[in-house]
Amino acid sequence: MHAMTAAHRTLPLGTIVRVTNLQTGHTALVGLPTRSVHPGRVLDLSLAAAHKVDVYLPGVAEVRVEVMKPQRRSRRREWAVQIGSLA
């Protein structure tokens, strides 16, 4: 909640993205340690990232998402499982 993170549906976990609020021009670099669970949203920002990008009060805003550092995939056959329990 207090880290500069966000959640995205399709980008690889660990990717770093720049999020820009199109209305105010505020930007932030955030990591993607988890997946998004809200349908219809491109990105779910943490509380700290929402403050930095000036989305905290409106709650929803149009943003530009730019991949800055994609997560590198190993050439070895590795995989990971992410499990969540949501009410």
N, C-alpha and C positions, 0 to 999 in steps of 0.2 A: 504494500500500500504506500509506503514512503520511499520506495526505490523508483528510479526512472525506468519503468517497464510498461509494456503493453501486451495485448493478446491479439493474435491474427489467426484467421481460419486456415490459410494455406501456406504462408511463408514458413521455411524451416525454423525449428526452435533454435534459439541462439543467434538469430539474425539481428543486426543492428540497423535501425531505420531512422531517418529524419522525418519528423512529423511537423508540418507547417499549417497553422490555422489560416485559411484563405481570407478570412475577414479581417483579422488583426495583424497578420504577418509574424506572429510569435512562433518560434521554432524550438524543438527539443530533440536530442538524440536519445532513443530508448531501445532497450533490448527486448527481445520476444522470448521469454522463458516458458510461455504457456499458450494454450489455444483459446480462441474466443468462443463464448457460449451464447451470445446474443444474436439472434437472426436479424438480418438487415443492416448490421453494422460492419464496417470495414475493419475497424480497430477499436479495442477497448483499452483506454488509458488508465494507469494507476492514478491514485490521488495526486501524488507529486508531479507526474507528467501532465495531468489535467490542469494543475495550477500553472505550470511553466508555459503551456501552450494556450492558456487563457480560455479553457473550455469548462472550468470548474463551475461557474455560475450558470451558464446556459445549459450545461449537461450534454448537449449534442451540437456539433458544428461540422462544417465541410472542411476537410483537411486534405493536404497532399502528402502522400507517403512515398519516400524515396529510399530504396535499399542502399545503405552505405557500406555494409560489410556482410556479405552473405555467409552463412554457416558453411564451412567446408566439410564435404563428405569424405570419409575415408575410402580408400580403394579396397580395403578389406571388407568382407561381408559382415557388417555390424548392423544391428538394429536396436531400437529402444521401444519401450512400451510406456505410454502415459495413461494412468488410470485416475479417474475422478468419480466421486459420488456426489451428485447434485440433487438437491430437493426441489 
